[in-house]
Amino acid sequence: MNAAFMGELRRALGRPWNPPAPAWAVRLAARHLMRVEPDLILGGCRCIPLRLQVSGFCFRHANLRVALGELLAQP
């Protein structure tokens, strides 16, 4: 999941390749700088916003490529 996201982000930024971050550095930054669980960053979490869908919420973008393109186009 994270690999797919990073691939789309690199494509949107026009960067064909970035070196991967070592897992130990990601764990260290996650715990001490970002205060989040490292497994969420390293492994990702696929979830469906069921409450939002049930309440009728409509996302502006259903596609990551379109969303990143719009975000990066803003000044």
mmCIF file of the N, C-alpha and C atoms, coordinates in Angstrom:
data_MODEL
# 
_entry.id   MODEL 
# 
loop_
_atom_site.group_PDB 
_atom_site.id 
_atom_site.type_symbol 
_atom_site.label_atom_id 
_atom_site.label_alt_id 
_atom_site.label_comp_id 
_atom_site.label_asym_id 
_atom_site.label_entity_id 
_atom_site.label_seq_id 
_atom_site.pdbx_PDB_ins_code 
_atom_site.Cartn_x 
_atom_site.Cartn_y 
_atom_site.Cartn_z 
_atom_site.occupancy 
_atom_site.B_iso_or_equiv 
_atom_site.pdbx_formal_charge 
_atom_site.auth_seq_id 
_atom_site.auth_comp_id 
_atom_site.auth_asym_id 
_atom_site.auth_atom_id 
_atom_site.pdbx_PDB_model_num 
ATOM 1   N N  . MET A 1 1  ? 0.825   -1.183 0.000   1.00 0.00 ? 1  MET A N  1 
ATOM 2   C CA . MET A 1 1  ? 0.000   0.000  0.000   1.00 0.00 ? 1  MET A CA 1 
ATOM 3   C C  . MET A 1 1  ? 0.878   1.259  0.000   1.00 0.00 ? 1  MET A C  1 
ATOM 4   N N  . ASN A 1 2  ? 1.858   1.318  0.878   1.00 0.00 ? 2  ASN A N  1 
ATOM 5   C CA . ASN A 1 2  ? 2.732   2.480  0.930   1.00 0.00 ? 2  ASN A CA 1 
ATOM 6   C C  . ASN A 1 2  ? 3.550   2.586  -0.353  1.00 0.00 ? 2  ASN A C  1 
ATOM 7   N N  . ALA A 1 3  ? 3.955   1.454  -0.903  1.00 0.00 ? 3  ALA A N  1 
ATOM 8   C CA . ALA A 1 3  ? 4.728   1.473  -2.145  1.00 0.00 ? 3  ALA A CA 1 
ATOM 9   C C  . ALA A 1 3  ? 3.902   2.078  -3.282  1.00 0.00 ? 3  ALA A C  1 
ATOM 10  N N  . ALA A 1 4  ? 2.629   1.751  -3.329  1.00 0.00 ? 4  ALA A N  1 
ATOM 11  C CA . ALA A 1 4  ? 1.753   2.310  -4.366  1.00 0.00 ? 4  ALA A CA 1 
ATOM 12  C C  . ALA A 1 4  ? 1.596   3.817  -4.172  1.00 0.00 ? 4  ALA A C  1 
ATOM 13  N N  . PHE A 1 5  ? 1.407   4.247  -2.925  1.00 0.00 ? 5  PHE A N  1 
ATOM 14  C CA . PHE A 1 5  ? 1.280   5.678  -2.649  1.00 0.00 ? 5  PHE A CA 1 
ATOM 15  C C  . PHE A 1 5  ? 2.556   6.418  -3.038  1.00 0.00 ? 5  PHE A C  1 
ATOM 16  N N  . MET A 1 6  ? 3.702   5.892  -2.632  1.00 0.00 ? 6  MET A N  1 
ATOM 17  C CA . MET A 1 6  ? 4.965   6.555  -2.940  1.00 0.00 ? 6  MET A CA 1 
ATOM 18  C C  . MET A 1 6  ? 5.218   6.585  -4.446  1.00 0.00 ? 6  MET A C  1 
ATOM 19  N N  . GLY A 1 7  ? 4.807   5.548  -5.149  1.00 0.00 ? 7  GLY A N  1 
ATOM 20  C CA . GLY A 1 7  ? 4.941   5.549  -6.600  1.00 0.00 ? 7  GLY A CA 1 
ATOM 21  C C  . GLY A 1 7  ? 4.133   6.663  -7.235  1.00 0.00 ? 7  GLY A C  1 
ATOM 22  N N  . GLU A 1 8  ? 2.908   6.840  -6.775  1.00 0.00 ? 8  GLU A N  1 
ATOM 23  C CA . GLU A 1 8  ? 2.061   7.933  -7.299  1.00 0.00 ? 8  GLU A CA 1 
ATOM 24  C C  . GLU A 1 8  ? 2.625   9.295  -6.926  1.00 0.00 ? 8  GLU A C  1 
ATOM 25  N N  . LEU A 1 9  ? 3.146   9.420  -5.710  1.00 0.00 ? 9  LEU A N  1 
ATOM 26  C CA . LEU A 1 9  ? 3.718   10.694 -5.280  1.00 0.00 ? 9  LEU A CA 1 
ATOM 27  C C  . LEU A 1 9  ? 4.959   11.033 -6.107  1.00 0.00 ? 9  LEU A C  1 
ATOM 28  N N  . ARG A 1 10 ? 5.829   10.042 -6.341  1.00 0.00 ? 10 ARG A N  1 
ATOM 29  C CA . ARG A 1 10 ? 7.010   10.284 -7.182  1.00 0.00 ? 10 ARG A CA 1 
ATOM 30  C C  . ARG A 1 10 ? 6.593   10.684 -8.597  1.00 0.00 ? 10 ARG A C  1 
ATOM 31  N N  . ARG A 1 11 ? 5.578   10.015 -9.140  1.00 0.00 ? 11 ARG A N  1 
ATOM 32  C CA . ARG A 1 11 ? 5.104   10.345 -10.477 1.00 0.00 ? 11 ARG A CA 1 
ATOM 33  C C  . ARG A 1 11 ? 4.592   11.788 -10.515 1.00 0.00 ? 11 ARG A C  1 
ATOM 34  N N  . ALA A 1 12 ? 3.815   12.171 -9.490  1.00 0.00 ? 12 ALA A N  1 
ATOM 35  C CA . ALA A 1 12 ? 3.245   13.522 -9.450  1.00 0.00 ? 12 ALA A CA 1 
ATOM 36  C C  . ALA A 1 12 ? 4.336   14.584 -9.298  1.00 0.00 ? 12 ALA A C  1 
ATOM 37  N N  . LEU A 1 13 ? 5.403   14.250 -8.591  1.00 0.00 ? 13 LEU A N  1 
ATOM 38  C CA . LEU A 1 13 ? 6.499   15.197 -8.383  1.00 0.00 ? 13 LEU A CA 1 
ATOM 39  C C  . LEU A 1 13 ? 7.526   15.166 -9.516  1.00 0.00 ? 13 LEU A C  1 
ATOM 40  N N  . GLY A 1 14 ? 7.388   14.192 -10.420 1.00 0.00 ? 14 GLY A N  1 
ATOM 41  C CA . GLY A 1 14 ? 8.339   14.076 -11.516 1.00 0.00 ? 14 GLY A CA 1 
ATOM 42  C C  . GLY A 1 14 ? 9.678   13.504 -11.090 1.00 0.00 ? 14 GLY A C  1 
ATOM 43  N N  . ARG A 1 15 ? 9.671   12.689 -10.060 1.00 0.00 ? 15 ARG A N  1 
ATOM 44  C CA . ARG A 1 15 ? 10.898  12.050 -9.571  1.00 0.00 ? 15 ARG A CA 1 
ATOM 45  C C  . ARG A 1 15 ? 10.796  10.554 -9.847  1.00 0.00 ? 15 ARG A C  1 
ATOM 46  N N  . PRO A 1 16 ? 11.623  10.057 -10.744 1.00 0.00 ? 16 PRO A N  1 
ATOM 47  C CA . PRO A 1 16 ? 11.482  8.658  -11.142 1.00 0.00 ? 16 PRO A CA 1 
ATOM 48  C C  . PRO A 1 16 ? 11.854  7.655  -10.047 1.00 0.00 ? 16 PRO A C  1 
ATOM 49  N N  . TRP A 1 17 ? 12.723  8.062  -9.116  1.00 0.00 ? 17 TRP A N  1 
ATOM 50  C CA . TRP A 1 17 ? 13.160  7.110  -8.104  1.00 0.00 ? 17 TRP A CA 1 
ATOM 51  C C  . TRP A 1 17 ? 13.664  7.854  -6.877  1.00 0.00 ? 17 TRP A C  1 
ATOM 52  N N  . ASN A 1 18 ? 13.387  7.322  -5.722  1.00 0.00 ? 18 ASN A N  1 
ATOM 53  C CA . ASN A 1 18 ? 13.943  7.811  -4.458  1.00 0.00 ? 18 ASN A CA 1 
ATOM 54  C C  . ASN A 1 18 ? 14.502  6.615  -3.721  1.00 0.00 ? 18 ASN A C  1 
ATOM 55  N N  . PRO A 1 19 ? 15.616  6.783  -3.046  1.00 0.00 ? 19 PRO A N  1 
ATOM 56  C CA . PRO A 1 19 ? 16.129  5.649  -2.273  1.00 0.00 ? 19 PRO A CA 1 
ATOM 57  C C  . PRO A 1 19 ? 15.187  5.356  -1.108  1.00 0.00 ? 19 PRO A C  1 
ATOM 58  N N  . PRO A 1 20 ? 14.992  4.091  -0.798  1.00 0.00 ? 20 PRO A N  1 
ATOM 59  C CA . PRO A 1 20 ? 14.116  3.757  0.328   1.00 0.00 ? 20 PRO A CA 1 
ATOM 60  C C  . PRO A 1 20 ? 14.757  4.161  1.655   1.00 0.00 ? 20 PRO A C  1 
ATOM 61  N N  . ALA A 1 21 ? 13.937  4.562  2.596   1.00 0.00 ? 21 ALA A N  1 
ATOM 62  C CA . ALA A 1 21 ? 14.426  4.890  3.933   1.00 0.00 ? 21 ALA A CA 1 
ATOM 63  C C  . ALA A 1 21 ? 14.636  3.599  4.708   1.00 0.00 ? 21 ALA A C  1 
ATOM 64  N N  . PRO A 1 22 ? 15.732  3.490  5.450   1.00 0.00 ? 22 PRO A N  1 
ATOM 65  C CA . PRO A 1 22 ? 15.941  2.276  6.248   1.00 0.00 ? 22 PRO A CA 1 
ATOM 66  C C  . PRO A 1 22 ? 14.865  2.151  7.332   1.00 0.00 ? 22 PRO A C  1 
ATOM 67  N N  . ALA A 1 23 ? 14.401  0.938  7.557   1.00 0.00 ? 23 ALA A N  1 
ATOM 68  C CA . ALA A 1 23 ? 13.322  0.703  8.522   1.00 0.00 ? 23 ALA A CA 1 
ATOM 69  C C  . ALA A 1 23 ? 13.686  1.223  9.905   1.00 0.00 ? 23 ALA A C  1 
ATOM 70  N N  . TRP A 1 24 ? 14.948  1.083  10.321  1.00 0.00 ? 24 TRP A N  1 
ATOM 71  C CA . TRP A 1 24 ? 15.334  1.538  11.658  1.00 0.00 ? 24 TRP A CA 1 
ATOM 72  C C  . TRP A 1 24 ? 15.163  3.058  11.778  1.00 0.00 ? 24 TRP A C  1 
ATOM 73  N N  . ALA A 1 25 ? 15.438  3.793  10.689  1.00 0.00 ? 25 ALA A N  1 
ATOM 74  C CA . ALA A 1 25 ? 15.298  5.249  10.731  1.00 0.00 ? 25 ALA A CA 1 
ATOM 75  C C  . ALA A 1 25 ? 13.820  5.646  10.767  1.00 0.00 ? 25 ALA A C  1 
ATOM 76  N N  . VAL A 1 26 ? 12.994  4.912  10.047  1.00 0.00 ? 26 VAL A N  1 
ATOM 77  C CA . VAL A 1 26 ? 11.555  5.184  10.065  1.00 0.00 ? 26 VAL A CA 1 
ATOM 78  C C  . VAL A 1 26 ? 10.993  4.908  11.454  1.00 0.00 ? 26 VAL A C  1 
ATOM 79  N N  . ARG A 1 27 ? 11.399  3.800  12.066  1.00 0.00 ? 27 ARG A N  1 
ATOM 80  C CA . ARG A 1 27 ? 10.928  3.486  13.427  1.00 0.00 ? 27 ARG A CA 1 
ATOM 81  C C  . ARG A 1 27 ? 11.344  4.572  14.423  1.00 0.00 ? 27 ARG A C  1 
ATOM 82  N N  . LEU A 1 28 ? 12.576  5.000  14.335  1.00 0.00 ? 28 LEU A N  1 
ATOM 83  C CA . LEU A 1 28 ? 13.080  6.030  15.241  1.00 0.00 ? 28 LEU A CA 1 
ATOM 84  C C  . LEU A 1 28 ? 12.296  7.335  15.068  1.00 0.00 ? 28 LEU A C  1 
ATOM 85  N N  . ALA A 1 29 ? 12.112  7.772  13.833  1.00 0.00 ? 29 ALA A N  1 
ATOM 86  C CA . ALA A 1 29 ? 11.381  9.010  13.575  1.00 0.00 ? 29 ALA A CA 1 
ATOM 87  C C  . ALA A 1 29 ? 9.916   8.888  13.981  1.00 0.00 ? 29 ALA A C  1 
ATOM 88  N N  . ALA A 1 30 ? 9.314   7.735  13.718  1.00 0.00 ? 30 ALA A N  1 
ATOM 89  C CA . ALA A 1 30 ? 7.901   7.546  14.059  1.00 0.00 ? 30 ALA A CA 1 
ATOM 90  C C  . ALA A 1 30 ? 7.685   7.641  15.554  1.00 0.00 ? 30 ALA A C  1 
ATOM 91  N N  . ARG A 1 31 ? 8.506   6.953  16.300  1.00 0.00 ? 31 ARG A N  1 
ATOM 92  C CA . ARG A 1 31 ? 8.321   6.931  17.755  1.00 0.00 ? 31 ARG A CA 1 
ATOM 93  C C  . ARG A 1 31 ? 8.646   8.261  18.416  1.00 0.00 ? 31 ARG A C  1 
ATOM 94  N N  . HIS A 1 32 ? 9.765   8.854  18.021  1.00 0.00 ? 32 HIS A N  1 
ATOM 95  C CA . HIS A 1 32 ? 10.271  10.005 18.775  1.00 0.00 ? 32 HIS A CA 1 
ATOM 96  C C  . HIS A 1 32 ? 9.916   11.366 18.185  1.00 0.00 ? 32 HIS A C  1 
ATOM 97  N N  . LEU A 1 33 ? 9.750   11.441 16.891  1.00 0.00 ? 33 LEU A N  1 
ATOM 98  C CA . LEU A 1 33 ? 9.442   12.737 16.295  1.00 0.00 ? 33 LEU A CA 1 
ATOM 99  C C  . LEU A 1 33 ? 7.951   12.897 16.002  1.00 0.00 ? 33 LEU A C  1 
ATOM 100 N N  . MET A 1 34 ? 7.354   11.848 15.441  1.00 0.00 ? 34 MET A N  1 
ATOM 101 C CA . MET A 1 34 ? 5.958   11.943 15.028  1.00 0.00 ? 34 MET A CA 1 
ATOM 102 C C  . MET A 1 34 ? 4.997   11.364 16.061  1.00 0.00 ? 34 MET A C  1 
ATOM 103 N N  . ARG A 1 35 ? 5.513   10.593 16.995  1.00 0.00 ? 35 ARG A N  1 
ATOM 104 C CA . ARG A 1 35 ? 4.714   9.968  18.058  1.00 0.00 ? 35 ARG A CA 1 
ATOM 105 C C  . ARG A 1 35 ? 3.561   9.125  17.501  1.00 0.00 ? 35 ARG A C  1 
ATOM 106 N N  . VAL A 1 36 ? 3.884   8.303  16.512  1.00 0.00 ? 36 VAL A N  1 
ATOM 107 C CA . VAL A 1 36 ? 2.916   7.368  15.946  1.00 0.00 ? 36 VAL A CA 1 
ATOM 108 C C  . VAL A 1 36 ? 3.521   5.962  15.957  1.00 0.00 ? 36 VAL A C  1 
ATOM 109 N N  . GLU A 1 37 ? 2.680   4.983  15.760  1.00 0.00 ? 37 GLU A N  1 
ATOM 110 C CA . GLU A 1 37 ? 3.116   3.593  15.723  1.00 0.00 ? 37 GLU A CA 1 
ATOM 111 C C  . GLU A 1 37 ? 3.905   3.348  14.437  1.00 0.00 ? 37 GLU A C  1 
ATOM 112 N N  . PRO A 1 38 ? 5.137   2.888  14.526  1.00 0.00 ? 38 PRO A N  1 
ATOM 113 C CA . PRO A 1 38 ? 5.952   2.665  13.329  1.00 0.00 ? 38 PRO A CA 1 
ATOM 114 C C  . PRO A 1 38 ? 5.326   1.700  12.317  1.00 0.00 ? 38 PRO A C  1 
ATOM 115 N N  . ASP A 1 39 ? 4.576   0.706  12.790  1.00 0.00 ? 39 ASP A N  1 
ATOM 116 C CA . ASP A 1 39 ? 3.957   -0.256 11.867  1.00 0.00 ? 39 ASP A CA 1 
ATOM 117 C C  . ASP A 1 39 ? 2.958   0.412  10.928  1.00 0.00 ? 39 ASP A C  1 
ATOM 118 N N  . LEU A 1 40 ? 2.346   1.509  11.356  1.00 0.00 ? 40 LEU A N  1 
ATOM 119 C CA . LEU A 1 40 ? 1.420   2.227  10.479  1.00 0.00 ? 40 LEU A CA 1 
ATOM 120 C C  . LEU A 1 40 ? 2.164   2.855  9.302   1.00 0.00 ? 40 LEU A C  1 
ATOM 121 N N  . ILE A 1 41 ? 3.369   3.299  9.547   1.00 0.00 ? 41 ILE A N  1 
ATOM 122 C CA . ILE A 1 41 ? 4.158   3.916  8.492   1.00 0.00 ? 41 ILE A CA 1 
ATOM 123 C C  . ILE A 1 41 ? 4.794   2.844  7.609   1.00 0.00 ? 41 ILE A C  1 
ATOM 124 N N  . LEU A 1 42 ? 5.341   1.827  8.239   1.00 0.00 ? 42 LEU A N  1 
ATOM 125 C CA . LEU A 1 42 ? 6.050   0.794  7.473   1.00 0.00 ? 42 LEU A CA 1 
ATOM 126 C C  . LEU A 1 42 ? 5.104   -0.159 6.755   1.00 0.00 ? 42 LEU A C  1 
ATOM 127 N N  . GLY A 1 43 ? 3.965   -0.447 7.343   1.00 0.00 ? 43 GLY A N  1 
ATOM 128 C CA . GLY A 1 43 ? 3.064   -1.426 6.752   1.00 0.00 ? 43 GLY A CA 1 
ATOM 129 C C  . GLY A 1 43 ? 1.800   -0.837 6.174   1.00 0.00 ? 43 GLY A C  1 
ATOM 130 N N  . GLY A 1 44 ? 1.392   0.299  6.675   1.00 0.00 ? 44 GLY A N  1 
ATOM 131 C CA . GLY A 1 44 ? 0.162   0.910  6.200   1.00 0.00 ? 44 GLY A CA 1 
ATOM 132 C C  . GLY A 1 44 ? -1.056  0.300  6.857   1.00 0.00 ? 44 GLY A C  1 
ATOM 133 N N  . CYS A 1 45 ? -2.178  0.874  6.562   1.00 0.00 ? 45 CYS A N  1 
ATOM 134 C CA . CYS A 1 45 ? -3.438  0.400  7.130   1.00 0.00 ? 45 CYS A CA 1 
ATOM 135 C C  . CYS A 1 45 ? -4.541  0.699  6.129   1.00 0.00 ? 45 CYS A C  1 
ATOM 136 N N  . ARG A 1 46 ? -5.086  -0.338 5.556   1.00 0.00 ? 46 ARG A N  1 
ATOM 137 C CA . ARG A 1 46 ? -6.178  -0.156 4.593   1.00 0.00 ? 46 ARG A CA 1 
ATOM 138 C C  . ARG A 1 46 ? -7.475  -0.106 5.379   1.00 0.00 ? 46 ARG A C  1 
ATOM 139 N N  . CYS A 1 47 ? -8.194  0.980  5.251   1.00 0.00 ? 47 CYS A N  1 
ATOM 140 C CA . CYS A 1 47 ? -9.450  1.107  5.968   1.00 0.00 ? 47 CYS A CA 1 
ATOM 141 C C  . CYS A 1 47 ? -10.499 1.743  5.065   1.00 0.00 ? 47 CYS A C  1 
ATOM 142 N N  . ILE A 1 48 ? -11.723 1.491  5.395   1.00 0.00 ? 48 ILE A N  1 
ATOM 143 C CA . ILE A 1 48 ? -12.849 2.045  4.648   1.00 0.00 ? 48 ILE A CA 1 
ATOM 144 C C  . ILE A 1 48 ? -13.613 2.964  5.597   1.00 0.00 ? 48 ILE A C  1 
ATOM 145 N N  . PRO A 1 49 ? -13.833 4.212  5.212   1.00 0.00 ? 49 PRO A N  1 
ATOM 146 C CA . PRO A 1 49 ? -14.510 5.173  6.084   1.00 0.00 ? 49 PRO A CA 1 
ATOM 147 C C  . PRO A 1 49 ? -16.023 4.919  6.122   1.00 0.00 ? 49 PRO A C  1 
ATOM 148 N N  . LEU A 1 50 ? -16.412 3.807  6.721   1.00 0.00 ? 50 LEU A N  1 
ATOM 149 C CA . LEU A 1 50 ? -17.811 3.387  6.698   1.00 0.00 ? 50 LEU A CA 1 
ATOM 150 C C  . LEU A 1 50 ? -18.751 4.434  7.295   1.00 0.00 ? 50 LEU A C  1 
ATOM 151 N N  . ARG A 1 51 ? -18.372 5.018  8.430   1.00 0.00 ? 51 ARG A N  1 
ATOM 152 C CA . ARG A 1 51 ? -19.253 6.033  9.045   1.00 0.00 ? 51 ARG A CA 1 
ATOM 153 C C  . ARG A 1 51 ? -19.478 7.217  8.115   1.00 0.00 ? 51 ARG A C  1 
ATOM 154 N N  . LEU A 1 52 ? -18.422 7.628  7.437   1.00 0.00 ? 52 LEU A N  1 
ATOM 155 C CA . LEU A 1 52 ? -18.565 8.751  6.507   1.00 0.00 ? 52 LEU A CA 1 
ATOM 156 C C  . LEU A 1 52 ? -19.465 8.368  5.334   1.00 0.00 ? 52 LEU A C  1 
ATOM 157 N N  . GLN A 1 53 ? -19.273 7.173  4.811   1.00 0.00 ? 53 GLN A N  1 
ATOM 158 C CA . GLN A 1 53 ? -20.088 6.723  3.685   1.00 0.00 ? 53 GLN A CA 1 
ATOM 159 C C  . GLN A 1 53 ? -21.558 6.597  4.072   1.00 0.00 ? 53 GLN A C  1 
ATOM 160 N N  . VAL A 1 54 ? -21.824 6.032  5.246   1.00 0.00 ? 54 VAL A N  1 
ATOM 161 C CA . VAL A 1 54 ? -23.200 5.850  5.717   1.00 0.00 ? 54 VAL A CA 1 
ATOM 162 C C  . VAL A 1 54 ? -23.881 7.202  5.911   1.00 0.00 ? 54 VAL A C  1 
ATOM 163 N N  . SER A 1 55 ? -23.118 8.188  6.380   1.00 0.00 ? 55 SER A N  1 
ATOM 164 C CA . SER A 1 55 ? -23.719 9.503  6.619   1.00 0.00 ? 55 SER A CA 1 
ATOM 165 C C  . SER A 1 55 ? -23.847 10.323 5.341   1.00 0.00 ? 55 SER A C  1 
ATOM 166 N N  . GLY A 1 56 ? -23.389 9.767  4.191   1.00 0.00 ? 56 GLY A N  1 
ATOM 167 C CA . GLY A 1 56 ? -23.561 10.454 2.927   1.00 0.00 ? 56 GLY A CA 1 
ATOM 168 C C  . GLY A 1 56 ? -22.410 11.347 2.517   1.00 0.00 ? 56 GLY A C  1 
ATOM 169 N N  . PHE A 1 57 ? -21.304 11.291 3.242   1.00 0.00 ? 57 PHE A N  1 
ATOM 170 C CA . PHE A 1 57 ? -20.149 12.119 2.897   1.00 0.00 ? 57 PHE A CA 1 
ATOM 171 C C  . PHE A 1 57 ? -19.620 11.708 1.529   1.00 0.00 ? 57 PHE A C  1 
ATOM 172 N N  . CYS A 1 58 ? -19.261 12.679 0.724   1.00 0.00 ? 58 CYS A N  1 
ATOM 173 C CA . CYS A 1 58 ? -18.734 12.409 -0.610  1.00 0.00 ? 58 CYS A CA 1 
ATOM 174 C C  . CYS A 1 58 ? -17.333 12.998 -0.696  1.00 0.00 ? 58 CYS A C  1 
ATOM 175 N N  . PHE A 1 59 ? -16.344 12.161 -0.955  1.00 0.00 ? 59 PHE A N  1 
ATOM 176 C CA . PHE A 1 59 ? -14.968 12.634 -1.088  1.00 0.00 ? 59 PHE A CA 1 
ATOM 177 C C  . PHE A 1 59 ? -14.816 13.411 -2.389  1.00 0.00 ? 59 PHE A C  1 
ATOM 178 N N  . ARG A 1 60 ? -14.013 14.443 -2.360  1.00 0.00 ? 60 ARG A N  1 
ATOM 179 C CA . ARG A 1 60 ? -13.788 15.246 -3.555  1.00 0.00 ? 60 ARG A CA 1 
ATOM 180 C C  . ARG A 1 60 ? -13.073 14.421 -4.624  1.00 0.00 ? 60 ARG A C  1 
ATOM 181 N N  . HIS A 1 61 ? -12.130 13.579 -4.196  1.00 0.00 ? 61 HIS A N  1 
ATOM 182 C CA . HIS A 1 61 ? -11.365 12.763 -5.145  1.00 0.00 ? 61 HIS A CA 1 
ATOM 183 C C  . HIS A 1 61 ? -11.443 11.302 -4.730  1.00 0.00 ? 61 HIS A C  1 
ATOM 184 N N  . ALA A 1 62 ? -11.831 10.472 -5.651  1.00 0.00 ? 62 ALA A N  1 
ATOM 185 C CA . ALA A 1 62 ? -11.834 9.025  -5.404  1.00 0.00 ? 62 ALA A CA 1 
ATOM 186 C C  . ALA A 1 62 ? -10.558 8.397  -5.926  1.00 0.00 ? 62 ALA A C  1 
ATOM 187 N N  . ASN A 1 63 ? -9.709  9.207  -6.574  1.00 0.00 ? 63 ASN A N  1 
ATOM 188 C CA . ASN A 1 63 ? -8.517  8.720  -7.224  1.00 0.00 ? 63 ASN A CA 1 
ATOM 189 C C  . ASN A 1 63 ? -7.301  9.465  -6.679  1.00 0.00 ? 63 ASN A C  1 
ATOM 190 N N  . LEU A 1 64 ? -6.289  8.736  -6.219  1.00 0.00 ? 64 LEU A N  1 
ATOM 191 C CA . LEU A 1 64 ? -5.097  9.356  -5.635  1.00 0.00 ? 64 LEU A CA 1 
ATOM 192 C C  . LEU A 1 64 ? -4.352  10.209 -6.645  1.00 0.00 ? 64 LEU A C  1 
ATOM 193 N N  . ARG A 1 65 ? -4.223  9.747  -7.875  1.00 0.00 ? 65 ARG A N  1 
ATOM 194 C CA . ARG A 1 65 ? -3.481  10.492 -8.900  1.00 0.00 ? 65 ARG A CA 1 
ATOM 195 C C  . ARG A 1 65 ? -4.098  11.872 -9.124  1.00 0.00 ? 65 ARG A C  1 
ATOM 196 N N  . VAL A 1 66 ? -5.421  11.925 -9.203  1.00 0.00 ? 66 VAL A N  1 
ATOM 197 C CA . VAL A 1 66 ? -6.117  13.209 -9.405  1.00 0.00 ? 66 VAL A CA 1 
ATOM 198 C C  . VAL A 1 66 ? -5.944  14.108 -8.181  1.00 0.00 ? 66 VAL A C  1 
ATOM 199 N N  . ALA A 1 67 ? -6.070  13.528 -6.987  1.00 0.00 ? 67 ALA A N  1 
ATOM 200 C CA . ALA A 1 67 ? -5.933  14.308 -5.753  1.00 0.00 ? 67 ALA A CA 1 
ATOM 201 C C  . ALA A 1 67 ? -4.531  14.905 -5.635  1.00 0.00 ? 67 ALA A C  1 
ATOM 202 N N  . LEU A 1 68 ? -3.498  14.113 -5.884  1.00 0.00 ? 68 LEU A N  1 
ATOM 203 C CA . LEU A 1 68 ? -2.134  14.627 -5.799  1.00 0.00 ? 68 LEU A CA 1 
ATOM 204 C C  . LEU A 1 68 ? -1.883  15.706 -6.856  1.00 0.00 ? 68 LEU A C  1 
ATOM 205 N N  . GLY A 1 69 ? -2.413  15.492 -8.048  1.00 0.00 ? 69 GLY A N  1 
ATOM 206 C CA . GLY A 1 69 ? -2.262  16.493 -9.091  1.00 0.00 ? 69 GLY A CA 1 
ATOM 207 C C  . GLY A 1 69 ? -2.858  17.822 -8.705  1.00 0.00 ? 69 GLY A C  1 
ATOM 208 N N  . GLU A 1 70 ? -4.040  17.788 -8.110  1.00 0.00 ? 70 GLU A N  1 
ATOM 209 C CA . GLU A 1 70 ? -4.681  19.038 -7.677  1.00 0.00 ? 70 GLU A CA 1 
ATOM 210 C C  . GLU A 1 70 ? -3.925  19.672 -6.519  1.00 0.00 ? 70 GLU A C  1 
ATOM 211 N N  . LEU A 1 71 ? -3.487  18.879 -5.560  1.00 0.00 ? 71 LEU A N  1 
ATOM 212 C CA . LEU A 1 71 ? -2.734  19.429 -4.429  1.00 0.00 ? 71 LEU A CA 1 
ATOM 213 C C  . LEU A 1 71 ? -1.441  20.091 -4.872  1.00 0.00 ? 71 LEU A C  1 
ATOM 214 N N  . LEU A 1 72 ? -0.745  19.446 -5.772  1.00 0.00 ? 72 LEU A N  1 
ATOM 215 C CA . LEU A 1 72 ? 0.550   19.978 -6.223  1.00 0.00 ? 72 LEU A CA 1 
ATOM 216 C C  . LEU A 1 72 ? 0.396   21.158 -7.168  1.00 0.00 ? 72 LEU A C  1 
ATOM 217 N N  . ALA A 1 73 ? -0.765  21.334 -7.752  1.00 0.00 ? 73 ALA A N  1 
ATOM 218 C CA . ALA A 1 73 ? -0.999  22.453 -8.658  1.00 0.00 ? 73 ALA A CA 1 
ATOM 219 C C  . ALA A 1 73 ? -1.304  23.738 -7.910  1.00 0.00 ? 73 ALA A C  1 
ATOM 220 N N  . GLN A 1 74 ? -1.656  23.628 -6.624  1.00 0.00 ? 74 GLN A N  1 
ATOM 221 C CA . GLN A 1 74 ? -1.983  24.807 -5.836  1.00 0.00 ? 74 GLN A CA 1 
ATOM 222 C C  . GLN A 1 74 ? -0.709  25.559 -5.475  1.00 0.00 ? 74 GLN A C  1 
ATOM 223 N N  . PRO A 1 75 ? -0.803  26.911 -5.422  1.00 0.00 ? 75 PRO A N  1 
ATOM 224 C CA . PRO A 1 75 ? 0.395   27.715 -5.080  1.00 0.00 ? 75 PRO A CA 1 
ATOM 225 C C  . PRO A 1 75 ? 0.799   27.574 -3.633  1.00 0.00 ? 75 PRO A C  1 
# 
